Amino acid sequence: MVRAVSALSTTMHQVDTAFLRRLRAREERAWFELWEAFGPVVRGTLYRWGNGRLGEETLRDLTQDTLAALTDSIERFDPQRGVRFSTWLLAIAKHVLGDEMDRRYAQKRGSGKRGISLDDSWMGQAREAQPDELYERRVMSAKVHAAIRSAQKRSEFVHFEAYRLRVLESRGGREIGVLLGVSEPTVTRHCQRVRDALREELRSAIEQWCFTDDERHEPERAGLAAEDASFDDALGEIWRAQEEILALDLQAQRAANAARDPRGRS
């Protein structure tokens, strides 16, 4: 049964969303959701800008500082002026990293050593940080990944496993049925249940993270307002892209831990 989504781009939406109110109230859970969704995006951006000059601990600290600064400045965020959430986040990250580089330069100069020579080439020639295609893809992937996590939490294990194997690993219905001990038609029904949950969670993610008309149409441009087969293809592609980002983060963290203690002690 083919089901297309016509309401992914909702008409909602006072700028004063429930999530923004939660951030303004300093709700700990809201900050964690922010960290879980966009921490990897910020860390990856800082890593690219630092061009190998920033260690893993510094990257983690600067990522936390960026998201904390975003929370502190939430009252000044005005998407009615057409500012995308991703652009605002990028500008804050730039200022946080700039403060870190200024601090390092001052320490070098104070110690009599030559300061680090930097120009705008280390994060683009523009005076203000400009989102590039890779960054925007990562932000979009982060929103979709948050929706997938929410759908997984609300789905039964076997149902989500059937969808994961079918869509994310591209396995056939008969093979999945054997693995899960169910019939092939049951696999199809499980996948439909999870797909329906994913469409709902995507609508919630758009309400939570998208504040401009352009952002609210991102899922449509990404193929997530399509019929079932195309929806699955688009979702699988976005899922794998975000998983690569998370895997790289984990790899870097493990490398940093190994460098601190090559014998593997905790």
Summary of the structure (lengths in Angstrom):
residues: 266
radius of gyration: 21.1
end to end distance: 52.4
largest distance: 73.4
contacts: 757
relative contact order: 0.14
helix: 72%
strand: 0%
